[in-house]
Amino acid sequence: MTGTVENHGAARVLSPAHMATLRSALDSLAANFANAVLAAIRGASLDELVAGSGGAPRRGPGRPRGSSTTKSAPSAARTSLPASPKAKTKGGRLARRSPADIAKTLGQIVALVKTKKAGLRSEEIRKALKLDVREVPRVLKEGLAKKALKSKGQKRATVYTAG
């Protein structure tokens, strides 16, 4: 295993012993460098690391202001518990609803639908009861399963009547 090293235009042949020595020297230097970098990072504070990386994290392309691609420290608004199980948070998931909450909402929907002989579409029910878009499908599905509601039509044209 011989290697060549160019030395000002003239090629010099290295013996296998020199190659092994060179490789071990390079390996040693690389390991020392990596250890020194890790020691510097471990010794630095988080503020120094963030400041050295260009400051605040950048948003990705097409992302609205206020969002970032990295997780930031939780704010007081996000860490506080919602006032009620149905409390809306900006985006994200709804709070878990108990069967009693679902039954209560279903009762409100059935009472509303009974007032309209022709029935109501889901978006009309949602607007009338001021419900979140994400909670209506589950309640309507429960109502159909319990035969408290009847449906006619497909997709957005589905009209719900009292069962």
C-alpha positions in Angstrom: 0.0 0.0 0.0 2.0 2.9 -1.2 0.8 6.5 -1.6 2.2 9.4 -3.5 2.6 12.9 -2.2 3.3 15.8 -4.6 6.3 17.8 -3.5 6.7 20.9 -5.7 6.1 19.0 -8.9 8.1 15.9 -8.0 6.2 12.8 -6.7 7.5 11.2 -3.6 6.6 7.6 -2.6 5.7 7.0 1.0 6.4 3.6 2.6 3.6 1.7 4.4 5.3 2.6 7.7 5.1 6.3 6.9 1.5 5.9 5.8 0.6 4.2 9.1 2.3 6.9 11.1 0.6 9.7 9.1 -2.8 8.1 9.5 -2.3 7.6 13.2 -1.1 11.3 13.5 -4.2 12.5 11.6 -6.5 10.3 13.7 -5.0 11.7 16.9 -5.3 15.3 15.7 -9.0 14.8 14.6 -9.9 13.1 18.0 -8.2 16.0 19.9 -10.0 18.6 17.8 -13.4 16.9 18.3 -12.9 16.6 22.0 -11.8 20.3 22.3 -15.0 21.4 20.3 -17.3 19.3 22.5 -15.6 20.7 25.7 -16.1 24.2 24.4 -19.8 23.5 23.7 -20.4 21.9 27.1 -18.8 24.9 28.8 -20.8 27.5 26.9 -24.2 28.7 28.1 -27.4 28.3 26.1 -27.5 32.1 25.5 -24.0 32.0 24.0 -24.9 29.1 21.7 -28.1 30.8 20.4 -26.4 34.1 19.9 -23.6 32.4 18.0 -26.1 30.7 15.7 -27.5 33.9 14.3 -30.0 34.9 17.1 -33.7 34.0 17.0 -34.8 31.0 15.0 -35.9 31.7 11.4 -39.4 30.9 10.2 -39.6 28.5 7.3 -40.8 29.7 3.9 -44.5 30.3 3.8 -44.8 30.3 7.6 -46.9 33.1 9.2 -45.2 35.6 11.6 -45.1 34.3 15.2 -44.4 30.7 14.2 -41.0 29.2 14.0 -39.5 25.9 13.0 -38.0 25.2 16.4 -39.7 24.7 19.7 -39.3 27.8 22.0 -39.8 28.0 25.7 -43.4 27.6 26.7 -45.1 30.9 27.3 -47.5 31.6 30.2 -50.5 31.5 27.9 -49.6 28.0 26.7 -48.8 26.6 30.1 -52.0 27.7 31.9 -54.9 25.3 32.0 -58.0 26.1 30.1 -61.0 27.4 32.1 -63.3 24.7 30.9 -62.9 21.4 29.1 -64.2 22.9 25.9 -62.0 26.0 26.2 -60.6 26.9 22.8 -56.9 27.3 22.3 -55.5 29.0 19.3 -54.9 26.1 16.9 -54.0 22.7 18.2 -56.2 20.1 19.6 -59.4 20.5 21.6 -59.4 19.6 25.3 -60.6 16.1 25.9 -64.4 16.0 26.3 -66.1 13.7 28.7 -69.2 11.6 27.7 -71.3 14.0 29.8 -70.0 17.0 27.8 -70.8 15.2 24.5 -74.3 14.2 25.7 -75.0 17.8 26.8 -73.9 19.2 23.4 -76.0 16.5 21.7 -79.0 17.5 23.7 -78.5 21.1 22.6 -78.3 20.0 19.0 -81.4 17.8 19.2 -83.4 20.7 20.8 -82.2 23.1 18.0 -83.0 20.7 15.2 -86.5 20.0 16.6 -87.3 23.7 16.1 -86.6 23.5 12.3 -88.9 21.1 10.5 -86.7 20.9 7.4 -83.6 20.2 9.5 -80.2 21.9 9.6 -76.8 21.3 8.0 -73.8 20.9 10.3 -72.4 24.4 9.7 -75.8 25.9 10.5 -75.9 23.9 13.8 -72.3 25.0 14.6 -73.1 28.7 14.0 -76.3 28.6 15.9 -74.8 27.0 19.0 -71.4 28.7 18.6 -69.5 25.4 18.6 -65.9 24.8 17.5 -65.6 23.2 14.0 -63.6 20.3 15.4 -66.2 19.2 18.0 -69.3 19.0 15.8 -68.5 15.9 13.8 -68.0 13.7 16.9 -71.3 14.9 18.5 -73.3 14.4 15.2 -71.8 10.9 14.9 -72.9 10.1 18.4 -76.4 11.4 17.7 -76.7 9.3 14.6 -75.5 6.2 16.5 -78.0 6.7 19.4 -80.7 7.4 16.8 -81.3 10.9 18.4 -80.6 12.4 15.0 -81.4 11.3 11.4 -79.4 12.4 8.4 -80.3 12.9 4.8 -77.9 13.8 2.0 -74.1 13.6 1.5 -71.1 15.6 2.6 -71.9 19.3 3.1 -75.4 18.8 1.9 -76.2 16.5 4.8 -79.3 17.7 6.6 -79.9 16.6 10.2 -83.3 16.2 11.7 -84.5 15.0 15.1 -84.8 11.2 15.4 
